């Protein structure tokens, strides 16, 4: 295998990139200025060194805690629970939610060996215990796994031995069943967020 094929193989492992797209990318890079390609390679090489999960919410960040968790203007009484860091970016892009986030790092998928212990559920429960949280918004994708995870979270939050339990809500069903939050338009997402329901 030569360098061209190896790099194309690397690109084809990225989500949404097939073999033909990967080959186009390598061809495009070969036509670029050497300094650009070197800078691109340096950024790629240092990516995992510079960007880490926030120790509080789990979102990707270069500073710990992340800018959202450390922002004194955010509403600390609301926590929006999402599956992956890219979901935080989706919510932040429409700018309506002013609370905090919590990234689970996946969904409960028993067939794939993913149970509650593999997700960031205990840190979420600790945040609820230690803070003045009045609402937990479950914003998992409207899929079988997303719904199952939301039901499990609702159960364990309601079982917490704390004096004042937060209200647990779920995004409204303006989001299509089986859809992915990353691809939902901002208007639909906004309406779903406003119309969230108690669990």
Order of alpha helices (4+ residues) and beta strands (2+ residues): alpha-alpha-alpha-beta-beta-beta-alpha-beta-alpha-beta-alpha-beta-alpha-beta
